Amino acid sequence: MNNDTGGDHPMPGTRMRRLFDENLSMIETMTRIEIRRLGRMPRGTHLGQDDGNPVTDLLPDRYLDRYDREFLYRMLGSTIRLRARLADPTANHAAHSVIEEILISRAVRLVADDDNEDGSGLEAWLEDWLGDLDVDRLYDPAADEATLASDPATGSGDMRFDHWFEDQYWTDETDGGE
């Protein structure tokens, strides 16, 4: 059975889809709050200077000092565009950029972390949706910048920080592929 992302694993239940959308909405709200908070602080302040920030819990630790107000604005824009695209049943629901992969994977994993939900099938569905989950390498402290660079042999995009907002994946609307 195919799902709306083009994979073989169906999206687990309507409730899961609602929770997924609520998690993306929560990420959007948290990002807006942090933009306002950082706007009241000296220029150059970043999320890595603040322990226990909910937005930094979503993002790879390796770039904590890069998550500043400008980054958050870009992340907010990506979140808004992603939510709009996912709400349109005729749109391509695949992640187009590294930041979209991060947002999708974190929103799905927040559903899986919910004690009231059965998370079985979510990882398979997520992998079907995003492919081989290259984004997990960003959270691996053993992965260095060279391993995060683009690899044409595997079809992996450039996962280095400066490329997170570039459309690298599934952007050819004619065939739905990379």
C-alpha positions in Angstrom: 0.0 0.0 0.0 1.4 3.4 -0.9 1.1 6.5 1.2 0.9 10.1 0.2 4.7 10.4 0.4 5.1 7.8 -2.3 6.4 5.0 0.0 5.2 1.6 0.8 4.4 2.1 4.5 1.0 3.8 5.1 0.9 6.8 7.4 -0.1 5.4 10.8 -3.7 6.6 11.5 -5.5 9.9 11.4 -4.6 10.6 15.0 -0.9 10.2 14.2 -1.2 12.6 11.3 -2.9 15.1 13.6 -0.2 14.7 16.2 2.5 15.1 13.5 0.9 18.4 12.3 0.5 19.5 15.9 4.2 18.9 16.4 5.2 20.9 13.4 2.9 23.6 14.7 4.6 23.4 18.1 8.0 23.7 16.4 6.8 26.8 14.5 5.6 28.3 17.7 8.8 27.5 19.7 10.8 29.1 16.8 8.7 32.3 16.9 9.2 32.6 20.6 13.0 32.1 20.3 13.1 34.8 17.5 11.4 37.3 19.8 13.6 36.3 22.8 16.9 36.6 20.7 15.6 39.9 19.3 15.8 41.4 22.8 19.4 40.2 23.3 22.7 41.6 21.9 23.4 40.9 18.2 25.3 37.6 17.8 23.5 35.8 20.7 22.8 32.2 19.8 20.8 29.3 21.2 24.0 27.5 22.3 24.3 30.1 25.1 21.1 28.9 26.7 20.8 25.5 28.4 17.5 23.7 28.2 16.1 25.5 25.1 13.4 23.4 23.4 14.5 24.4 19.9 18.1 23.3 20.5 16.7 20.0 21.6 15.5 19.5 18.1 18.7 20.4 16.3 22.1 18.8 16.1 24.5 19.9 18.9 27.4 20.2 16.5 26.2 23.7 15.3 24.8 25.2 18.6 26.8 28.3 18.1 25.3 28.9 14.6 21.6 28.9 15.7 21.2 32.7 15.9 18.2 34.9 15.1 18.9 34.9 11.4 19.0 31.0 11.4 15.7 30.9 13.3 14.0 33.2 10.8 15.1 30.9 8.0 14.0 27.9 10.0 10.6 29.5 10.6 10.1 30.2 6.9 11.0 26.6 6.1 8.5 25.4 8.7 5.7 27.6 7.4 6.3 26.5 3.7 6.6 22.9 4.7 3.4 22.9 6.7 1.6 24.6 3.7 3.0 22.0 1.3 2.0 19.1 3.5 -1.5 20.5 3.9 -2.0 20.4 0.1 -2.9 16.8 -0.9 -1.7 17.5 -4.5 1.8 18.8 -3.5 5.0 16.9 -3.3 5.4 15.9 0.3 9.0 14.9 0.2 11.6 16.9 2.0 13.4 19.3 -0.3 16.2 20.4 2.0 18.2 19.3 5.0 16.2 21.6 7.3 13.0 20.1 6.1 14.4 16.6 6.7 15.3 17.7 10.3 11.8 19.2 10.8 10.0 16.2 9.5 12.1 13.7 11.4 11.8 15.6 14.7 8.0 16.0 14.3 7.6 12.3 13.7 9.9 11.3 16.5 8.0 13.6 18.9 4.9 11.5 18.1 6.9 8.3 18.7 8.1 9.7 22.1 4.6 10.4 23.2 3.8 7.8 25.9 0.2 7.7 24.8 1.0 6.6 21.3 2.1 3.3 19.8 5.2 4.4 17.8 5.5 1.1 15.9 5.7 1.7 12.2 6.7 5.4 12.6 10.4 4.8 11.9 9.6 2.7 8.8 7.2 5.3 7.6 9.7 8.1 8.3 12.4 6.2 6.4 10.0 5.6 3.5 9.2 9.3 3.4 12.8 10.7 3.7 14.7 7.8 2.3 17.8 6.5 4.1 17.6 9.1 6.9 21.0 10.8 6.1 19.9 13.5 8.6 20.7 11.1 11.4 24.4 11.6 10.6 24.1 15.2 11.8 23.4 13.9 15.3 26.3 11.5 15.2 29.3 13.0 17.0 31.6 10.7 15.1 30.6 12.2 11.7 32.9 15.0 10.6 32.4 17.7 8.1 33.9 15.6 5.3 31.4 12.8 5.9 28.5 15.3 5.8 29.5 16.6 2.3 27.6 15.6 -0.7 28.1 12.0 -2.0 26.9 11.5 -5.5 27.5 7.7 -5.2 24.8 7.4 -2.6 22.6 10.3 -3.7 23.2 12.1 -0.4 23.0 15.8 -0.5 25.4 18.2 1.2 24.5 18.1 4.9 27.0 20.7 6.0 25.4 23.6 7.9 25.9 26.2 5.1 23.7 24.0 2.8 20.8 23.2 5.1 18.3 25.6 3.4 19.2 24.7 -0.2 16.7 22.6 -2.2 18.6 19.4 -2.8 16.1 16.6 -2.6 13.1 15.6 -4.6 12.9 19.0 -6.4 12.3 17.7 -9.9 8.5 17.8 -10.0 8.4 15.9 -13.3 9.5 12.6 -12.0 9.2 13.1 -8.2 12.8 11.9 -7.8 16.2 13.3 -6.9 
